[in-house]
Amino acid sequence: MLLSALPISVGLGIASLCLTVVLGVALGSAQARRAGTLSDTMLTIATTTVYAAPTFWLSLVCVAAVTAG
């Protein structure tokens, strides 16, 4: 039973890693290009807030955002 769930778990892990890398590089590049501007400050606040949020709360918010309809 555990081995049957392994491919799904690995796939989700790889997908989340790829998404994290793409978003991290994109946001980091945007902040580096606009250092000291309002958009840099807003992105810094947003990323710090998301990073500081408890994982269980952030996952509930993501589930609610995806399933709302």
N, C-alpha and C positions, 0 to 999 in steps of 0.2 A: 504494500500500500504506500509506503514512504517513497519507494523508488519510482512509482508511477507519477508522483507529484514533482519529482526532481526536474524534469525538462521544463515544466511550466515555471517553476521557481527560478531556474537559471535564466530562462527567457525574460522574465520580468526584471530580474536583477541586471541583465545586460541592457535591456531597454531603458531602465531608469538611470544607469550609468551613462549611457550615450546621451540621454536628454539632459542630464546634469552637466556634462562636459560642453555640449552645444550651448546651453543657456549661460553657463558660467563664462565661457569665452566671449560670447556675444555681449553680455552685460559688462564684462570687464573691459572689453575693447571700447564700448560706448562710453564708459566712464573715463577711460584714459584719454579719449579724444576730446572730451568736454570737461577736463579737470577744472574745478573751481566754479563751475556754472550752476545754475538752478537745477538743471536736469541731473547733474552729477550728485548734488546734494539729495535730491528726491530718490534717486536710485540707491544711494548709500543708506538712506533711512529705510527704504522698502526692503532691501536685502538684509539689513541688520535685524529688522523686525521679524522677517521670515526665519532667519537663522536662529533667533532667540526664542521663537515660539516653541512650546512643548510639542514633541513629535505626535503624541496621541491627539492633541487638539488640532494640529495642522492637518493630520490625516482625516479627521472628521469633517473639517471644513472642505477639504478637497473632494471627499465622497459626496457631501451635500451639494457642492457646486456641479459635480458631474451628473448626479442623479436628479437634480431639480428639473422639473419640467412639467 
